[in-house]
Amino acid sequence: MSENRSGSSGLFLGGIILGAAIGTVTGLLVAPRSGRETRQFLKKSADALPDLAEDLSTSVQLQADRLSETALRNWDGTLSRLREAIAAGLEASQRERQELSQAERIAESHSSARDSA
């Protein structure tokens, strides 16, 4: 359960970073600055975008790896439970056949005893 939350928090963090970047650009475009100041600020922001994209990519990759590991663990657990259930079903089926075979033998012996009497 906590692993699902960590996956959601990574996506949430990525959304916050992306939203902050979009908000920054929008704020710059509507800010009451001179064109030169705005261009300088946009250049600095644009220079920071590759680092921001790399951080976001790393975060997404980490979350994908965690999700993959979690799915693999869940699959392994499910596969183990399935194998146990199949083994239990086979064992129960064999017991039922043995009991049925014994019941048929008992019925035949009673039938033979009645026929002889």
C-alpha positions in Angstrom: 0.0 0.0 0.0 2.8 2.4 0.9 4.5 1.5 -2.4 1.4 2.7 -4.3 1.6 6.0 -2.4 5.3 6.4 -3.2 4.4 6.0 -6.9 1.6 8.5 -6.7 3.9 11.0 -4.8 6.5 10.8 -7.6 3.9 11.6 -10.2 2.5 14.3 -8.0 6.0 15.8 -7.6 6.5 15.7 -11.3 3.2 17.5 -11.8 4.2 20.2 -9.3 7.6 20.7 -11.0 5.9 21.0 -14.4 3.2 23.3 -13.1 5.8 25.5 -11.5 7.7 25.8 -14.8 4.5 26.6 -16.7 3.5 29.1 -14.0 6.9 30.7 -14.1 6.8 31.2 -17.9 3.3 32.5 -17.7 4.2 34.9 -14.9 7.1 36.2 -16.8 5.1 36.9 -19.9 2.5 38.9 -18.0 4.9 40.6 -15.5 5.3 44.4 -15.7 9.0 44.2 -16.6 10.9 45.7 -19.5 11.4 43.6 -22.5 15.1 43.3 -21.9 14.7 42.2 -18.3 12.0 39.7 -19.3 14.3 38.3 -22.1 17.2 37.9 -19.6 15.0 36.2 -17.1 13.5 33.9 -19.8 17.1 33.0 -21.0 18.1 32.0 -17.4 14.9 30.0 -17.1 15.4 28.3 -20.5 19.0 27.5 -19.4 17.6 25.7 -16.3 15.0 23.7 -18.3 17.4 20.9 -19.3 18.3 20.3 -15.7 14.6 20.4 -14.7 13.8 17.9 -17.5 16.6 15.6 -16.4 15.4 15.7 -12.8 11.9 15.0 -13.9 13.0 12.1 -16.1 15.1 10.6 -13.3 12.1 10.9 -10.9 9.8 9.2 -13.4 12.3 6.4 -14.1 12.7 5.8 -10.4 9.0 5.6 -9.9 8.7 3.2 -12.9 11.4 1.0 -11.5 9.6 0.9 -8.1 6.3 0.1 -9.8 8.0 -2.7 -11.9 9.5 -4.2 -8.8 6.2 -4.0 -6.9 4.4 -5.7 -9.8 7.0 -8.4 -10.0 6.7 -9.1 -6.3 2.9 -9.2 -6.5 3.1 -11.5 -9.5 5.5 -13.8 -7.6 3.2 -13.9 -4.6 0.1 -14.6 -6.8 2.0 -17.4 -8.6 3.0 -19.0 -5.3 -0.6 -18.9 -4.0 -1.9 -20.3 -7.3 0.6 -23.2 -7.2 -0.5 -23.9 -3.6 -4.1 -23.8 -4.6 -3.5 -26.2 -7.5 -1.6 -28.6 -5.3 -4.4 -28.5 -2.7 -7.0 -29.1 -5.4 -5.1 -32.1 -6.8 -4.7 -33.6 -3.3 -8.4 -33.1 -2.6 -9.3 -34.7 -5.9 -7.1 -37.7 -5.2 -8.6 -38.1 -1.7 -12.1 -37.9 -3.2 -11.3 -40.6 -5.8 -9.9 -42.9 -3.1 -13.0 -42.4 -0.9 -15.2 -43.0 -3.9 -13.3 -46.1 -4.8 -13.5 -47.4 -1.2 -17.3 -46.7 -1.2 -17.7 -48.6 -4.5 -15.8 -51.6 -3.1 -17.9 -51.6 0.1 -21.1 -51.4 -2.0 -19.9 -54.3 -4.2 -19.1 -56.4 -1.1 -22.5 -55.7 0.4 -24.1 -56.5 -2.9 -22.2 -59.7 -3.2 -23.1 -60.7 0.3 -26.8 -60.1 -0.3 -26.6 -62.1 -3.6 -24.9 -65.1 -1.7 -27.4 -65.1 1.1 
